[in-house]
Amino acid sequence: MGVRTFAQHTGHMSTDARATAFVTGAAGFIGTALVKVLVARHRRVFGLAESAEGAERVRRAGGVPVIGSLLEAGQWQDEAAHEWVFHLPPHPVWGPRVTGRRTTAIADARVSMDAHLLDAVAAGATRRMVYVADAGSYGATGPRPVTEDTPAQPSPWGRCFTPALDRLDGYGLAGLPIVTALPGWVYGNGSWLRERVIDPIMAGRRVLQFGKTGPWVSPIHVRDCARALVHLAEHGEPGGRYFVVNSDPIRLHEFAGTFARLANRPLRVWRMPAAAARLMVGPVLADYMRADAVFSDLRLRGIAFRFRYPTLEQGFQQVLGALGE
């Protein structure tokens, strides 16, 4: 499959009865997993990618790449109106040090990305949009799970998402059927887990950890996350919010300990004082990484979603089997 123009793929669709989906962030960690799930369900998928390398990742996942940037208006907007739209705008959680000023810039960029997409599809025939944010937008929760109806108390990192989330109601009132998905700590054979846990352990290097014990967090395997997003397109309530997390919270440090045990590798830790995180990743992410963030999946399970990897151990068994991919 090549990179298509609007005229090319709309002409092709006249002889292709498969329902279509448009995915932003399609070349990313969650995005490629989502494209694969949609293709397996016989959807014709068009994925937004910013580069030739990203387009190739979309193509390998089974989608049709569309070149463009969410930060810039362009021809890609003419190609965004499909039956299902999944919006996964990138946010640099593991990027450079995050300060208060950079948080504001991230929030402004998110609003701009949303406007470019949502304005382009608002008047179209989209049957469902699944808008992906971050459960961290609710702020610190304590060790007990909170529901989607709990008033959010955003941390500085959570405020990266607040302005954009506040704008969604207006689009919903205008008739765009938006379902909001709020994933927790998404893990799998890639992204932050590969860089910070898998590769160091498999190479016999130390895993960097801050403090004696990590906070409580809600994980979800990337494949279950992708399946949940499709399930929300099928069964989610427009205007509703859904935490996309497993039922069992874990300590953040358990990612490394569990993987090392299942991989039968020694766990060597470079333990830094918690305060050192502020110097290494900036005050905003340091506070985010030290706060309990535990969320209930009752609403997601209430619409009959079933996990394939309900526990961290089951998820890591899949990760171990996929290390050569």
Buried (B, 14 or more C-beta within 10 A) or exposed (E): BEBBBBEEBEEEEEEEEEBBBBBBBBBBBBBBBBBBBBBEBEBBBBBBBBEEEBBBBBBEBBBBBBBBBBEEBBEBBBBBBBBBBBBBBBBEBEEEBBBEEBBBEBBEBBBBBBBBBBBBBBEEEBEBBBBBBBBBBBBBBEEEBBEBEEEBEBBBBBBBBBBBBEBBEEBBEEEBBBBBBBBBBBBBBBBBBBEBBBEBBBEEEEBBBBBEEBBBBBBBBBBBBBBBBBBBBBBBEBBBBBBBBBBEBBBBBBBBBBBBBBBEBEBEBEBBEBEBBBEEBBBBBBBBBBBBBBBBBEBBEEBEBEBEBBBBEBBBEBBBEEEEE
